[in-house]
């Protein structure tokens, strides 16, 4: 719209005919369209009609004052840039004009070069504010799209249940739905569970956002919580015909964190490894201390993740599309939750994967000693 | 008679398809199901349904709009250009809100826009109104 060198509409309002003429000459040479007006009233009418990018206005005019014009122009369009022309020794009025919303002022008499400089600077300022507004609008659009998407995800299972029930109600007496009732009740229950999981995950994410984690640190021995989680999932793994293995050292796996969150983290990674595995597949969980960090790797022998999906894997609601995803229920929030927990705790999570062969999720978390030592240092620093 | 018309349901949600199918079959319609936009377009050509019921958010957030645009504007679907399209979605944003520029929305405006869960009696009325017997 108004990049450097592009034509802008500039309105000049001045009661002095010579001044209007010279401004027009100087600015037209810069390649802009210049319109001049001899008083505030006509000037304002011109501004609302021409929608200029820049208004140059003389402060001292008969009739409507320059100050009044500045304020009204800003009311008409807050993004228009206004420069005021002031007489000798009227810095006070210039300051008043700036308060009313003028961007800059130009004291009389001024050289063509001074006018050119201030106009270029003003137009640059306008370009920047237009850019900022566009970026703001883009952000707003993204935010709105995200809200739409979340509400879609939340409403879909509910709508499915509602619709089964309303079809049952509508056709109950006609016998048209006879024989479908049992299956539909089964499906309604499944969708209601899906809804519950989604709400639970969403609340977990929201809770993580409230930033409590960073303050509540305690030593958590992963060598204890991981075997517990694995034990919980033995039956599910057996059902899916997947073998669970763990190689965790006896000591040295204590990290600084919140036990509940760390449970959620490894619970998510381990259930994913079971869900996205293949029959007769394997899951191995290994851990070790590396310097000031504890690294845990959860490896599966499942479907794997296509390279193009890895970047978005930890995004909210992202799910890898394909046969596997269709068969496996999931909210698309599990890995987003993992990512947030790990980030909050000052660690990292990465994934390596070979489609068809399996994936390995690697979590690195600050070891308890290292985190405690860091805290000591921070506290002793005045 | 309208009740013998064939309706094509394009939706990735199997539960939505199952319940709508039962309601339509109870009224004597033939029902075809497609779980994606691509499959839906293929079935449109193969079976020439009298009405298309189309979900908006499938694999992508605007897949339904893509399907509508293809049916209305692509040369490959010239013969089916005028098939009535009933767009359904659980999102509140209507096509007119989503595509605020007049030209854009004219490209993809469905014959009807309904929100999920469907009000079944009203949905059946809408289908009856737009279905043209072959």
Interface residues (C-beta under 8 A of the other chain):
Chain A: X145 X148 X149 X151 X152 X155 X156 X158 X159 X160 X161 X162 X163 X164 X166 X167 X170 X171 X174 X176 X177 X180 X184 X187 X191 X321
Chain B: X13 X15 X16 X18 X19 X20 X22 X23 X25 X26 X57 X59 X61 X89 X90 X91 X92 X93 X116 X117 X118 X119 X120 X121
